[in-house]
Amino acid sequence: MLTLINLKKHVSRAKKLAMALAVLGFGAMSAQAEDTAWPAFLGAGAKGIQADKLPVTWQPDKNLKWSLVLPSHGQSSPVAWNDKLFVTSVEGPKKDKYHVVCVGTNDGKQLWQQTINNSAPVENSLYVSRSAPTPVVDADRLVTYFESGDCVAWSHTGEKLWQRDLAKDYGPFEAEFGLGASLCQTNDLIFVLLEHKGPSCLVALDKKSGQTAWKADRSPRMSWSSPAIIQVDGKPHVVVSSLGSVDGYSAETGKQLWTMTDVGGNTGVTPTDIGDGKFLIGASAGRQGESSEAAKRSNGLVQVSRNGSDFVAKKVWFNEEASPSWASPIVHQGLAYWMNRSGVVYCIDAATGATVYTKRTKQSCWATPFAIEDRIYWFGKDGVCTVIAAGREFNVLGENNIWPEGALAPDELPVKQESTAEKQAGAAMFSGPTVYGFAIAGDKMVVRIGKQLFCIGK
């Protein structure tokens, strides 16, 4: 029998859980929504992952639960909420149409699709972003954002809740490769980083209305790094690591709280929160090695702490050997992991910054690795997922093809001959099937390539 005292205990526990989830950045949840969530880029705020039911080794013809061909191409990662998965894509010679697709996680059936017109069409090629920003989802809505500046909120059943044209309000955007930063969120706000050759900014939008809550101006720069929520003294800071600085803003007011400028080459890696005001940053030398010296002192651990009424950010350590491509570094069980463009894993002691080992895997990763319990999943960009053991010894537990032979659908993306050797080299990186991202939904792993999803289960 549920007594009044026991009822009060249950209510108190529920309130504490809701408060903890709000601090993590994805707000109040219904009882059902507590089950499964992969609500944002890199899984920020993920919940309900069933580690014992995720395969370590698999055969794609046996472990592929379902696959789905999307209406068009995209580079964003999927996000998930309970039994629904959401993904975006772009279509047309001028990136004319943006698509939002909702999929049933259990069976891969398309539940709904919505399409909006691109408010700032540009030529669709292998050398520009194509639906690169990853959306966010919470218990009440999905918010999608595209590199044109089109930002739209949807209900879980596909009704449009509000729409903003951020290029009209804060642009136009001058970006040769388009914008690539994904959204991040707290309980009430979403955060959009608009960085390009012209006047740039970080914008907070109210989730319910889409109205601007605050705007923080930033100097013009080109970067593909996404903002991240870092908890400092129990308060969320919006942290941006981008081309020569790492900056922290109050998530509530937009006030810049701290900055760190002794960095360089940090144009593509998102900060990774590891707790207690600590986070990882990453930087690379660049295609021509133009940032090699600065990048050597820009892969490491940063600590943000309070000094009276102010905040101070400082490097705890940096590792000159580690350097990522697109995958952000992670920390798991006291060890930090980086992967370079050649597929070499750098395992680093998270307390000291000392290198524990460097070992090569079969493929490099553009998707950030996923760690849980005794293992780490590296989703190789060309379709091989390498699973290694967590710990101070390098041990490959499995090397798994993500899709069965012959399962790839043709991609109708228009291809043009680029004008320079540099552009041709850049286009070549994107010309084949590429693993851009994934979502872990309970006991399933859903992997995204350009216009296709693959769901892997035990």
N, C-alpha and C positions, 0 to 999 in steps of 0.2 A: 504494500500500500504506500502511495506517495504522500508522505506527511508534509505539512506546511514547512517544517524545518528543512526537509530534503528538497522540497521545491525551491526554497530560497537558495540552497546550495547549488542546484542545477542552474538557476538564473545567474548566480554570481559567476559560475564557471563560464557560462555562455558569454557574459559581458567581458570577462577577462580575455577569452578567445577572440572576441570581436575587436577588442582594443589592440591585441597583439597583431592581428591581421591588418588593422588599419595602419599600424606603425610600419609593417612590412610594405605597405604601399598599394594594397588593392582592396581596401575598404571592407565594409560590413558585408557579410555573406548570409544567405539563407542556409537552413540546415542541409538542404540538398546540395547547395553549391560548395559546401565544405568538402565534398567527396573528391573532386578532381578539378585541377586548374593548372594550366600552363598559360598565364594571362598576358605575357609581354615578351619582348625581345630577350633572348638568352634565358627565358623561363623565370624572369624575376617575379617572385611571389608564388612559385610553383607549389602545388599541394596534391596529396593523394597518390603519389607515385608508389607503385607496388614493386619494390625491388626484387622480391623473390619470384615474381612472375615475368620479369624481363629476361629474354634469352641472352646468353653470353656467346654461344655459337649457334649458327643457324644455316639452313639451306634455303635459298630464296624461293624455290619451287614448293617447299613445304611450310615455311614459316611466314610467307606472304599472305596476310589476312585479306587484304584487298588493295587494289590500286585504282586510281581515278585520273583520267585525262581532263585537265582543266580547260576552260574556254580559250585561254591564251597564255602567254609567257609572263613570268614574274621572278623576282629575286628575293622577295620577302619570305620570312619564316611564317609557318602557320602558328596560330594561337588556339587554345582550347578552353572550353568551360563545360564541365560535366560531359554530356554525351554529344556535344557539338564542337566542330572544328571550323575555323574561319581562315580564309586565305585570299590574297589579292593578286591581281594580274592586270596586264595592259595589252591592248590590241590595236592594230592599225598602222599604216605607213607613217603617220604623224603621231603615234601614240594617242589616237583619237578617243579611244574608249578605255575606261577603267572598270574592272569587274571585281565584285565582292561575292565570294561563294561560301555557303555554309554546307558542311558535310556532316553526316552522321558518323561519329567516331567508331561505332561498333561495326557498321556494315559498309561504310564508304559511299553510301548513297547521297546524292546531292539533294539537300532539303530546300534550298532556295538560292537564287542568284539575282543580284542587283547590278545595274550598270549606270555610270554617270559619264558625262562628256568631260574630256580634258579641257580645262579652261585656258591652258597655255600650250598648245600643240607644238612639238618639235619633231625632227626627223628621228624615226625609230631605227636604231642601228645597234650593232654589237658593242659600240663604244660609249653608249650613254646608259644611265640607270634606267631600269625597266621595272617599275613597281617595286623599288628597293626597300622603302621603309616598312618595317613590321608594325602592324596595328597593336592595340591593347584592348582587353576585354575585362569586364567585371560582372557582377551579378545582374546588372541592369542594362548594360549596353556594350556594343562594340564600337570602337572609334578607329576609323581607317584614315590614313594620310598618304598622299601621293606626292612625288617630287615636283609636280606642278604647283603645289600649294593647296590643292583641293583636299579639304578635311571634312569628313562626314561621320556622324554618329548614327548607329542603327540599333534597333531592338534585336533581341535574339531571334525573333521570327521574321526579320527583314524589313521592318518599317523604318523609313527615314525619320530620324528625330531632329536633326539640325544639320546645316551645311555651312562651311566657311570657305571663302576664296582668300587664302593667306597671301598669295602673290599680289592680289589687288590691294590688300591692306598694307603689306610690308615689303613689296617687291617693286618692280619686277626682279626676278632672280637671274643673275648673270653667272651661269655655271656651265662650263663646257661639257661636263660629264653628268650634269644633273645633280640633284640632292640625294643623299643616301641615309641620313640619320633617321633612326627609328624613334618611335614615341616611348616615353616612360610615364609613370603615373603614381599618384598618391590616392588617398581616399576620394578627394573631391576634384582634383585637377589632373590634366594631362599636360605634358611639356613637349614643345616642338622646337627643335634647333634649326634655325634658318641661317646657314652660313654659305656665303658665296663671295664673288668679287665685289659686289656692291655693299651697301649698308646692311649689316647682319644683326641678328638678335636671337635671344631665347625667349619664347613666349609661353605663358601658362594660360590654358583655356579651362573654363568651368565645364565640368563634365555634363551637367544637366542642360545648360543653355548654349554652350559653345562660345559664350562671350569671353573676351580677353580679361583675365584676372590681373595680370601684370605683364610687362614687357621689359626685358633687360637688353640694352644695346650692347653690341659686340663689334670689335673691329673686323673689317673684311678679311676673309681667309677661306681657303678651300680645305674641307675635311670631310671624311666619311664616318668619323666616330659618332656614336650615339650618346646622348646624355644618360646618366644613371642616377638612381636614388641611393645615397649613402647615408646611413644613420650615424649621427654624431650627437652624443649626450641625449639620446632618445628623440632627437628632432631630425626630420629628413632634410638633407641638403641635395640640391640638384647639382651634380658634378659633371663638368664638361672638360674632357681632355682633347685638345685640338691645337695642332700646329704652333707649338712654342709656348703653350701655357696649360695649366690645369687650374680650373676656376670652380669655386663653390658658391652657390646661391641659396638663400633661404627659399624653401619650397613654398612657404606661406606668403612671402612678401616680394620676392624677386631681388632683394638686396644682396649685392655681392658681399660675401662674408670673408673670403680669403682667396688668395691666388698664389701660384707657384710657377715661376718662369724658367727655372733651370732645367728645361726639357727641350726636346726637338725630335722631329720625325714622327710625332704622335698624331697621325692623320687618319688612322683606320681602325683603332682598337678602342673598345668601350671600357671604362673603369669597372672593376669588379669588386663589389662590397664583400669584405670578409669579417665584418663585425668590429665593434668597439672603435669606430672612427677610422678603421684601417681599410685600404683598398689597393688593388693592383693597377698599375698603368703599363701600357706597352707602346713601343715605337719601333719603326723599321728604317733601314738605311735609305729606302727609296729605290726606284727602278735603276737609276744611274749612280747610286751610292752617294747622292748629294747630302744626305742627312746622317751619314755613317758615324761621325764622331759624336754628334748630339744624341743619336739613338743609343749609343753605348752607355750613357748615363741616364737613360729614360725608361728602362725596363726594370721595374722593382716595386717596392712596397712604400706607400705613403701613409702617414699618420696625421689626422686632423685632431687637434685638441683645443680646449678652451683656455684662454689666457685672460682672466678677468671677464670683461664683457666682449672681448674679441676672440677670434679663432685663428689658429696658426697651423699651417700645413708644412710638413717637412718630410724629406725622404728618410726612411728607416734604413733602407739598403737599396742598391741597384746592382744588377748583374750584367757585366759587359758582354757576356757570351750569348745570352738569350735574346731572341729577336723574332717577333711573330710575322705572319703574312696578314691574314684578315681575322683569324681566330683570336679571341680575347684570352688572356691567361686565366687560370682558375687556381683555387686552393682547395685541397682535400686532405684531411687527416694530417695537417701540419706540413704538407708539402705543396709547393707551387709548381704549375706546369705551363710551359710555353711550347709552341711548335713553330718552326721556321718554314720558309717557303719550299724547302726540300724534304719536308716530312720528318725532320729530326725533333724529337721530344727532349726538352730541357727540364729535368726534374731538379727543383731547387728547394733547399731548406727554408721554409717560410719565416723562421725566426731569425736566421742569420744572413740569408742570401747566398750561402755557399752552394755550389753545384753538387748535386748528389750523383747524377748520371746524365749522359747525353746518348740517346739511342735513336736509330732511324726506324720509321715505320714504312709501310708500302706506299702510302700516298700522303701528300700534304692536305691540310684541312682549311677550308674557308669558314666552316661552321665551328663555333666554340665547342670544346669537348664537354661531355656530361659525365659527372662522377657521382657514384652512389655506392655505399657500403664498401665492398672489397675490390671495386673495378672502375675503370674509366673508359668511356666510349669515345673514339675518334672517328667521326664520320668523314672519310676521305672524299675530296672534291670530285674524284672520278668514279666513285661508286663502291669502294671497299671500306667497310667499317672495321677498324682494328680495336679490339678490346684488350686492354692491358690491366695487370694487377696493380692495385693501389699499394704504395709502399716504396721502400728505398731500393728495391731490386727490380730491374726491368724484366718483366715476364709477360709474354704475349699469350693471352688466354684464348683468343679467337681472331681469325681474319675472315670476314664474311662479306660476300657480295650482297649489295642492298636490293638489287632487282634481278629477276631471272633473265636468262638469255632470251633475246627477242621480245622483251616486254616494253621497250622504249617506243613511245609514239613519235611520229615525225613532228618536228617543230617548224612551223611555217614562218618563223621570224625572217623578215626581209634582210638580206645580206648585201652590203655594198663594198666596193673596193675603197679602203681608206686612203687618204691623200698622202700620208707620211709613213715612214718605216716605224716610228714610235706608235702611231695609231694602229698600224697593221699588227704589231706585236700585242698591243692591248686587246684588239678585237679577237686575236687568236686564243687568248685566255678564256673567252666566253663562248667560243664557237661550238664546243661539244657539250654533252649532258654534264651539268655541274650541280653538285649537292650544295645548295645555298643555306639550308637550315632544316630544323626538325622541331617537333614537339613531342614531349613525353606525356601521354594521356593515360594515367592509371597503369595498366599492364600492356600498353601498346606504344610503339615508337613510330611516329609518322614523319617520313622524310620527304623533303620537297626538292625537286629539280625544276627546271624552267617551267614546264607546263604539265607536270605530273606529280601525283602524290603516291607514296608507297607506304603501306602500314604493315609493320612487322610485329609479330607476337610469338609467345613461347609455344 
